Amino acid sequence: MEEGLIAAALFMAMAPVPPPPPDAVLWEKLRARIETIDAGMDGVLAVSVEDLASGRLLELRADATLATASCIKAAVLLELYHAAGGGRLDLSEAVPVPNPRVGGGGPLELLGNGSRLTWRDLAALMMAYSDNDAANALIERLGKDAVNGRLQTLGLAHTRLRRRMMDLPAAQRGDENVSTPSELRALMKAVRDGAGLPPALADDMRAVASGPRRSEFEVPHPEGVRLLAKTGTLDGVRCWAAVVELPRRPYAVAVMAAHLHDEARGEAAVREIAALLLATFERLAFDSEYGRTHLRQ
């Protein structure tokens, strides 16, 4: 009996190990390339990627709490639409533009003090142009506690809106807007899902989140592929969070780079990772199971 068990064990040990499936090979190559970028980058790189078709994760320092820069504006957008869905706010209400203004780039700097915009207009400017005055107007209307309460409801314990945009004294006190890559990825998924909202409001929120962007470093994606995304830029910080609605293979991602002394290289790292993700997921979406390319229909 014992000899039979030993023989069976030897047979199993000598049996050939099946090779990993091609998609697993592509995934591991993606991981290796991201690790190579990390090794050559000045500063701290943290990444979280989820294949929304399979649930597979690829993460690097995904639980590191870092500054979000303007990526926190996605949390403001989410709470705005929940406030509208709960009857606490009318998105079509026209309100005066903020005065005085904090600046930092954005169309509101160009408007006269008598101008009026709707809350939805302000949300669109916040997401497409990262307008800081628009974001601050929305934060004042909603309240930081409401935004953070929404984040807590989602289970995002490390993502917090602590200050208004361009509030340097608050940042110097340590009141920085923060998150982790895994939680930023989850936040963008929540924007995509629109759970708890009437369908029309959820659709409109997705439209605002996927409108034309004026980012200084976001990678272009194929025409017709919806991209719900937000970038963020601060001294020494670059951040990108998105859901890429690639047909048959959507994915969610957050890339956070911090402690950058060479900001141009940090931006290049984010762009390179975004391009690698797109190339990998396009293969997973459109190549045949045997690896034949150019079969996209």
C-alpha positions as CSV (number, residue, x, y, z in Angstrom):
1,M,0.0,0.0,0.0
2,E,2.8,2.4,1.0
3,E,4.7,1.5,-2.2
4,G,1.7,2.3,-4.2
5,L,1.3,5.7,-2.6
6,I,5.0,6.5,-3.2
7,A,4.7,5.5,-6.9
8,A,1.6,7.6,-7.3
9,A,3.4,10.6,-5.7
10,L,6.4,10.1,-8.0
11,F,4.1,9.9,-11.1
12,M,2.4,13.2,-10.0
13,A,5.8,14.8,-9.5
14,M,7.0,13.8,-12.9
15,A,3.8,14.8,-14.7
16,P,4.2,17.9,-16.9
17,V,2.8,21.1,-15.4
18,P,0.3,22.7,-17.7
19,P,1.4,26.1,-19.0
20,P,-0.4,29.2,-17.7
21,P,-3.2,30.4,-20.0
22,P,-2.3,33.2,-22.4
23,D,-4.3,35.9,-20.5
24,A,-2.4,35.1,-17.3
25,V,0.9,35.5,-19.2
26,L,-0.2,38.9,-20.5
27,W,-1.2,39.9,-17.0
28,E,2.1,38.9,-15.5
29,K,4.0,40.8,-18.3
30,L,1.9,43.9,-17.5
31,R,2.8,43.6,-13.9
32,A,6.5,43.2,-14.7
33,R,6.5,46.3,-16.9
34,I,4.8,48.4,-14.3
35,E,7.4,47.2,-11.8
36,T,10.1,48.2,-14.2
37,I,8.6,51.7,-14.5
38,D,8.4,51.9,-10.7
39,A,12.1,50.9,-10.4
40,G,13.2,53.7,-12.7
41,M,10.9,56.4,-11.4
42,D,11.9,59.1,-8.9
43,G,9.4,59.2,-6.0
44,V,6.7,56.8,-4.9
45,L,4.4,55.0,-7.4
46,A,1.2,53.2,-6.3
47,V,-1.2,51.4,-8.7
48,S,-4.5,49.5,-8.5
49,V,-6.0,47.9,-11.6
50,E,-9.2,45.8,-11.8
51,D,-10.3,43.7,-14.8
52,L,-14.1,44.3,-14.5
53,A,-14.8,41.3,-16.7
54,S,-13.0,38.8,-14.5
55,G,-12.4,40.6,-11.2
56,R,-8.7,40.1,-11.4
57,L,-6.5,42.7,-9.6
58,L,-3.1,44.0,-10.2
59,E,-1.8,46.2,-7.4
60,L,1.4,47.9,-6.3
61,R,1.3,49.7,-3.0
62,A,-2.4,49.9,-3.4
63,D,-3.1,50.7,0.2
64,A,-0.6,53.6,0.4
65,T,-2.4,56.8,1.5
66,L,-1.3,59.7,-0.7
67,A,-2.4,63.1,-1.9
68,T,-5.2,62.9,-4.5
69,A,-4.8,66.4,-6.0
70,S,-7.9,67.0,-8.1
71,C,-8.9,63.3,-8.2
72,I,-10.9,64.0,-5.0
73,K,-13.3,66.0,-7.2
74,A,-14.9,62.6,-8.3
75,A,-16.1,62.3,-4.7
76,V,-17.7,65.8,-4.9
77,L,-19.4,64.8,-8.1
78,L,-20.8,61.6,-6.6
79,E,-22.3,63.4,-3.5
80,L,-23.7,66.1,-5.8
81,Y,-25.8,63.6,-7.7
82,H,-26.9,61.8,-4.5
83,A,-28.0,65.2,-3.1
84,A,-30.0,65.8,-6.3
85,G,-31.4,62.3,-6.1
86,G,-32.5,62.8,-2.5
87,G,-34.2,66.1,-3.3
88,R,-31.7,68.2,-1.4
89,L,-30.5,70.1,-4.5
90,D,-31.8,71.0,-8.0
91,L,-29.1,70.5,-10.6
92,S,-30.7,73.0,-12.9
93,E,-30.7,75.8,-10.3
94,A,-28.7,78.8,-11.6
95,V,-26.3,80.4,-9.0
96,P,-23.8,83.2,-9.1
97,V,-20.2,82.3,-10.0
98,P,-18.0,82.3,-6.9
99,N,-16.4,85.7,-6.0
100,P,-13.6,86.1,-5.1
101,R,-12.0,83.2,-7.0
102,V,-9.1,81.1,-6.1
103,G,-7.9,80.5,-9.7
104,G,-5.4,77.9,-10.5
105,G,-6.8,77.5,-14.0
106,G,-10.3,77.0,-15.3
107,P,-13.0,78.9,-17.3
108,L,-14.6,80.6,-14.3
109,E,-11.5,82.8,-14.0
110,L,-12.7,84.4,-17.3
111,L,-16.3,85.1,-16.3
112,G,-17.7,88.3,-15.0
113,N,-19.1,88.6,-11.5
114,G,-22.6,88.8,-12.7
115,S,-22.5,85.4,-14.4
116,R,-24.8,82.6,-13.3
117,L,-24.3,78.9,-13.9
118,T,-26.3,75.8,-12.8
119,W,-24.9,73.3,-10.3
120,R,-24.6,70.8,-13.2
121,D,-22.7,73.4,-15.2
122,L,-20.3,73.7,-12.3
123,A,-19.9,70.0,-12.1
124,A,-19.1,69.8,-15.8
125,L,-16.4,72.5,-15.5
126,M,-15.0,70.7,-12.4
127,M,-14.6,67.4,-14.2
128,A,-13.7,68.6,-17.7
129,Y,-11.4,71.5,-16.9
130,S,-10.7,70.7,-13.2
131,D,-12.0,74.2,-12.4
132,N,-11.1,74.8,-8.8
133,D,-13.7,77.6,-8.3
134,A,-16.4,75.3,-9.6
135,A,-15.3,72.6,-7.1
136,N,-15.2,75.0,-4.2
137,A,-18.7,76.3,-5.0
138,L,-20.0,72.7,-5.0
139,I,-18.1,71.8,-1.7
140,E,-19.6,74.9,0.0
141,R,-23.1,73.9,-1.1
142,L,-22.7,70.2,-0.2
143,G,-20.4,70.5,2.8
144,K,-17.3,68.4,3.4
145,D,-19.1,66.3,6.0
146,A,-21.7,65.2,3.4
147,V,-19.0,64.2,0.9
148,N,-17.0,62.3,3.5
149,G,-20.2,60.7,4.8
150,R,-20.8,59.4,1.3
151,L,-17.2,58.0,1.1
152,Q,-17.7,56.3,4.5
153,T,-20.9,54.7,3.3
154,L,-18.9,53.2,0.4
155,G,-16.4,51.8,2.8
156,L,-13.7,54.2,1.7
157,A,-12.1,54.8,5.1
158,H,-8.9,56.4,3.8
159,T,-10.4,58.7,1.2
160,R,-11.2,62.1,2.7
161,L,-12.0,65.6,1.5
162,R,-10.2,67.8,4.1
163,R,-9.9,71.1,2.4
164,R,-11.1,73.3,-0.4
165,M,-9.1,73.7,-3.6
166,M,-6.1,76.0,-3.6
167,D,-6.2,76.3,0.2
168,L,-2.4,76.2,0.9
169,P,-2.6,77.1,4.6
170,A,-4.9,74.1,5.2
171,A,-2.5,71.8,3.3
172,Q,0.4,73.1,5.3
173,R,-1.5,72.2,8.5
174,G,-1.7,68.7,7.1
175,D,-5.3,68.9,6.0
176,E,-4.6,67.3,2.6
177,N,-7.2,65.6,0.4
178,V,-6.1,61.9,0.4
179,S,-6.9,58.4,-0.8
180,T,-5.3,55.1,-1.7
181,P,-5.1,53.6,-5.2
182,S,-7.5,50.8,-4.3
183,E,-10.1,53.3,-2.8
184,L,-9.8,55.7,-5.8
185,R,-10.4,52.8,-8.1
186,A,-13.5,51.9,-6.0
187,L,-14.6,55.5,-6.1
188,M,-14.6,55.6,-9.9
189,K,-16.5,52.3,-10.0
190,A,-19.1,53.9,-7.8
191,V,-19.4,56.8,-10.2
192,R,-19.8,54.3,-13.0
193,D,-22.4,52.1,-11.2
194,G,-24.5,55.0,-10.0
195,A,-26.0,52.7,-7.3
196,G,-28.9,54.3,-5.4
197,L,-29.6,56.9,-8.0
198,P,-32.6,57.2,-10.3
199,P,-31.5,55.9,-13.8
200,A,-31.7,59.3,-15.5
201,L,-29.5,60.9,-12.8
202,A,-27.0,58.0,-12.9
203,D,-26.7,58.4,-16.7
204,D,-26.2,62.1,-16.4
205,M,-23.5,61.7,-13.7
206,R,-21.7,59.3,-16.0
207,A,-22.0,61.8,-18.9
208,V,-20.4,64.5,-16.8
209,A,-17.6,62.2,-15.6
210,S,-16.9,61.1,-19.2
211,G,-17.1,64.5,-20.9
212,P,-14.2,66.1,-22.8
213,R,-11.2,66.5,-20.6
214,R,-8.5,69.2,-20.7
215,S,-5.8,67.2,-18.9
216,E,-2.1,68.0,-19.3
217,F,-1.0,64.4,-19.1
218,E,-3.9,62.0,-19.7
219,V,-3.4,59.5,-22.4
220,P,-5.8,59.6,-25.4
221,H,-8.0,56.5,-25.7
222,P,-9.7,55.2,-28.8
223,E,-12.6,57.1,-30.2
224,G,-15.9,55.7,-29.1
225,V,-14.5,54.2,-25.8
226,R,-16.1,55.9,-22.9
227,L,-13.7,57.0,-20.2
228,L,-15.0,58.1,-16.8
229,A,-11.8,59.7,-15.5
230,K,-10.2,62.4,-13.4
231,T,-6.6,63.6,-13.2
232,G,-4.9,65.5,-10.5
233,T,-1.8,67.6,-10.3
234,L,0.0,69.2,-7.3
235,D,3.6,70.0,-6.5
236,G,5.3,66.6,-6.5
237,V,2.0,64.7,-7.1
238,R,0.4,63.3,-10.2
239,C,-2.8,61.2,-10.0
240,W,-5.1,59.5,-12.5
241,A,-8.3,57.5,-11.7
242,A,-10.6,56.1,-14.4
243,V,-13.0,53.4,-15.6
244,V,-12.2,52.6,-19.2
245,E,-15.3,51.2,-20.9
246,L,-13.5,49.0,-23.4
247,P,-16.0,46.7,-25.2
248,R,-16.0,43.2,-23.6
249,R,-13.1,44.1,-21.3
250,P,-13.8,47.2,-19.2
251,Y,-11.3,48.0,-16.4
252,A,-10.9,50.4,-13.5
253,V,-7.6,51.9,-12.5
254,A,-6.0,54.4,-10.2
255,V,-2.3,55.5,-10.5
256,M,-0.9,57.8,-7.8
257,A,2.7,59.2,-8.0
258,A,4.0,61.3,-5.1
259,H,7.3,62.7,-3.7
260,L,8.2,63.6,-7.2
261,H,11.3,65.8,-7.7
262,D,11.2,65.2,-11.4
263,E,7.5,65.9,-12.2
264,A,7.9,65.4,-15.9
265,R,9.1,61.8,-15.3
266,G,6.2,61.2,-13.0
267,E,3.8,62.3,-15.7
268,A,5.6,60.1,-18.2
269,A,5.2,57.2,-15.8
270,V,1.5,57.7,-15.5
271,R,1.1,58.0,-19.3
272,E,3.2,54.9,-19.9
273,I,1.2,52.8,-17.4
274,A,-2.1,54.0,-19.0
275,A,-0.8,53.0,-22.5
276,L,0.3,49.6,-21.2
277,L,-3.1,49.0,-19.7
278,L,-4.9,49.9,-22.8
279,A,-2.6,47.7,-25.0
280,T,-3.1,44.7,-22.7
281,F,-6.8,45.0,-22.3
282,E,-7.3,45.5,-26.0
283,R,-5.5,42.2,-26.5
284,L,-7.7,40.5,-23.9
285,A,-10.8,42.0,-25.5
286,F,-10.2,41.6,-29.2
287,D,-7.6,38.8,-29.9
288,S,-8.8,35.3,-30.4
289,E,-8.2,32.7,-27.7
290,Y,-5.3,31.4,-29.8
291,G,-3.6,34.8,-30.1
292,R,-4.7,35.9,-33.5
293,T,-4.9,39.7,-33.7
294,H,-6.9,42.1,-35.9
295,L,-10.1,40.2,-35.4
296,R,-11.9,43.2,-34.0
297,Q,-15.4,43.7,-35.3
